[in-house]
């Protein structure tokens, strides 16, 4: 392994044949403790020493220095996690209810603020009912696992999030993946499961590429085959559509989408997930969706804060207008530098570097030392030929921060790609 | 190790891991996708085959492989190394 150690990745050590069940595979230890690999991993789990705002402080794993940075990695798209009104609401909730819901929602964990938040989210999404999950990952796993059964078919875009794939695996349904946003491929997969119970699963905004599901075409094809639609709007809720309801609203197809999922940890600035659908289905899920049924209900502080976050984000469009203004500015300037941004149409902007993991890590280190926190995204999270940085544009960015960011990117990535 | 042996192992694992292939002959010029494999199935077939052949090829080197024969060629390189 020593000669090509950098070609290995986390994709290569899933199988474990170590006779000691309490140990990782031997070759994993050899790999992860190699100095070069260690350096790559030093980019992960770096501690933020302040709130995940655009302007924050990091304890750098690269050199052990505390450093003030512009943070374009956190998902705090609308800055709601530190919005004063949201914090105030969270403080009031924690003072009244304490830190924990202290029970599963079905038994004793449901508080009045959970019911209020679920009702308000359902109204916002214009669906009959809503189920709240303590984790976004758990929400996708739980909804898919709760609805689908052995003998059913899940037809998923190949770029769907791990939580959706894991939910599919757990459900026992047969999973077919169609080529990303490719309507011929979708149709081919639907041909294979004619006459079965079929759920088509897509994402509003794809998290590694920032492009949108082709909802009008997807809805038309699904209608033709009688397939249900599940859309994960984790990266699009509160940002897309006239009222911020997401990509389904943006394309005016909300009535054709049976199930809409969202996360509370991105634009909402909290943590958790939600699933909105018709009342009977939500009632059914309460009996069969294990991550809901067997998890403690969301923390009161988070739920109290989220009620306010929803209000702040929807009482007018000022936050998302600012986020879009910033996105437009960043995108224009990055394109002027001739950087490869893939097919992004959203606030998620990939900067695709290519096949070289070494370049990716070198740029990441240099940028961080100049004061820009942009996490490298490496294989297997993205294809090996398209390693990248993923920029999350936030409404919090000031003009000065955007210009500093662009200067650093020019000095490091543009210069590096030309040499 | 011969290429024929490698193709035999890969073919066996395709048949074992995918539905409805019991009586099929696997054509090395085809892709696993042609036999109905999704990306998770492909990972499983590749893992089982590598274990059986006692070789280890980084996944990152498998990205551009288009058919079963190319996979066998890649395995050969590592078997000989």
Interface residues (C-beta under 8 A of the other chain):
Chain A: X1 X4 X7 X8 X9 X11 X12 X14 X15 X17 X27 X158 X165 X169 X174 X175 X176 X177 X192 X379 X380 X383 X384 X385
Chain B: X19 X36 X38 X39 X40 X43 X47 X51 X56 X58 X59 X60 X61 X63 X64
